[in-house]
Amino acid sequence: MKPIGSQIRAWRNFRCLSQEELAKMTGLPRPNLSALEQSRHDCTLSTL
């Protein structure tokens, strides 16, 4: 199974969304989303 960050990035790219667009949709700051995608930030269940 792929790390969650890779799955988030793949889904975002599949939907043709930028990190900025996904950040606005989710309410997460864009730097946090970037860190999640790069597995530099732990993802909590509440974030998902």
NUMI-153486 format. One line per 5 residues: number of its first residue (from 1); for each residue x, y, z of C-alpha. Coordinates in steps of 0.2 Angstrom, whole numbers. Layout:
NUM	X/Y/Z ~ ...
***
This chain:
1	0/0/0 ~ 6/17/-4 ~ 9/30/9 ~ -6/42/12 ~ 4/57/5
6	7/48/-11 ~ -12/44/-12 ~ -17/61/-8 ~ -5/68/-22 ~ -12/55/-35
11	-30/59/-31 ~ -26/78/-32 ~ -17/76/-49 ~ -31/64/-55 ~ -44/78/-52
16	-32/91/-60 ~ -31/101/-44 ~ -17/112/-38 ~ -11/111/-20 ~ -19/128/-17
21	-36/123/-24 ~ -36/107/-13 ~ -30/117/2 ~ -45/129/0 ~ -57/114/-2
26	-51/106/14 ~ -47/121/25 ~ -29/115/27 ~ -15/127/24 ~ -5/124/8
31	11/121/17 ~ 4/108/28 ~ -4/99/12 ~ 13/100/4 ~ 21/92/19
36	8/78/20 ~ 11/74/1 ~ 29/73/5 ~ 27/62/21 ~ 36/76/31
41	20/79/41 ~ 10/66/51 ~ -8/64/46 ~ -21/63/60 ~ -38/54/57
46	-46/71/60 ~ -36/78/46 ~ -42/65/34
***
